[in-house]
Amino acid sequence: MAFKLDKKPYYKWPVEFEVPVDGGAWEKQSFDGHFARLGQERVEYLTEAYTRRVEELKAGIELDEELAALTPKFIAGEILIGWDNILDDDGNEIPCTPAIKERVLEVETVAAAVINAWSASLQGSAAKKPTSKKSRGIG
């Protein structure tokens, strides 16, 4: 397929996650996220800074102001600009508005799932192919 430079400002990618429900169980849910095309420089900044944030938190290092601001909810809010398949109790699509996006990203596990889906979307199909016999279940 030919490379098309003139692209829409977002692409759709599945976001899958589990939410806690009554009885000590987890329920699998998903929606199609509309991810902003941020440009390489911003993608690199967000991924590198967030990785550094996670590593420093694990090491017990106090975060500087910049890293402290890069919460999962903040990053998810920047990269997620819309969605399909988020429904109300009656099965109607809920539009993406700033107030509704705030509510969606407050749900346990959703902001992290958005970041994980976005990260997976940046890996390309080559990342999905096994690279060794062991990863293919051989050996």
N, C-alpha and C positions, 0 to 999 in steps of 0.2 A: 504494500500500500504506500502511496506517495505521502510525503510529509506535508501537512497543511499548516502553514504558519498562522493564518488568520483563524484563531480558535475562539469559541465563546469563553467568557471569563470564569467558567467553572466546569467541572466534570462530575458525573455521578459515580458513587462507589458504595457498596454495601457496608453498613455498620452493624455488627453483630455483638450482642452482649447478653449478660444475664442479670436479672434483678431479683432481689430477695422477695419472697411472697410468704403468706401465712403458712404455718406448719413447719418452719425451718427448711423450706425448699427454695430452689432457684428456678426461675422461668426464663427460657431463652426468648429473646425478642430481637427485632432488627428493623432497620429503616434504610432507605437509600439517601445517603448524605450528598449534598451538593458542595464539593470542595473548591475553594477559590484557587485559581491559578496565580500563585504568588510571585513567581519568578525565582530563579535559582539563588540569588543572593539572600532573599528573605527565607527561603526554604532552608538553606544552610545555616543561617543564623538561628532559626527556631529549633532545628534538630540538634545542633551543637550545644546551644545554651540549655536546652531542656535536658539533654544527656548529662551535661555538667551539673545541673541542678539536682538530678536524681542521684548522681554519684556523691555529691557533697552531702546531701541529706542522709544517705546510707552511711557515710563516714562520720556523721555527727558534726559536720562543719556548719557553722552559722552562715546563712546565705547573705550575700550582699543585697542591696536594694534592688538591683536589676534582676537577679535570679529569683528573689523572693516574689517579684511581680509576675514571673512566668509560671503561674499555676496551671494545672491541667485545664481548668475552666477558662482561663484567659486564652490559652493557645487554641482550645477547641472553639471558642467564640470567634477567633480570628479566621480559622480555616474553614469552619462550617458556615456557609452562607445561605443554605436552604436545604430542603429535604422533600422526599416523597414517602408516603406510607407511615406517617405519624397520624394516628387516628384518635378521635374522641370516643366517648363511651357508646355513641350511636353508630360508629363505623365511618364517620365523615372525616375527610382529610382536614388536618389542622394546618393553616398557613404558617409560614415562618415569618414571625414579626420579632422585633427586639425583645418584647416582653415574654413571648412564648419561648423563644430560644433560651432566655434566662431560666425559665422554668424547666425546660428539657435538660439543660446542662447541670441543673441542681439535682437531678435524679441520680442516685447512687450508681456508680460504674459507667455512666454514659459519657462523661467528658474523657475519661481514659480510653473508652472504646472508640470514640471519635478520633483521638490521636493515634491509636493503634491502626485503625482502618486507613487513615491518611498516610501513615508511615508505610503500610503495606502497599498502598497505591503507588508510592514513589519507587518501589523496588523493581518494578518491571517484571515481565514474564520470566526472564532468566533466573530470577531469585526463587522461582517456584520449581525449577527443574533440579532433580537430584544431581549432585556433583561428585558423589563417590559411591562405590558399591555398598558401603555400609549404610548410607542415607537412603538407598533404594531397598534396604532389607537384605542385601547380599553380603555375607561375610561376618 
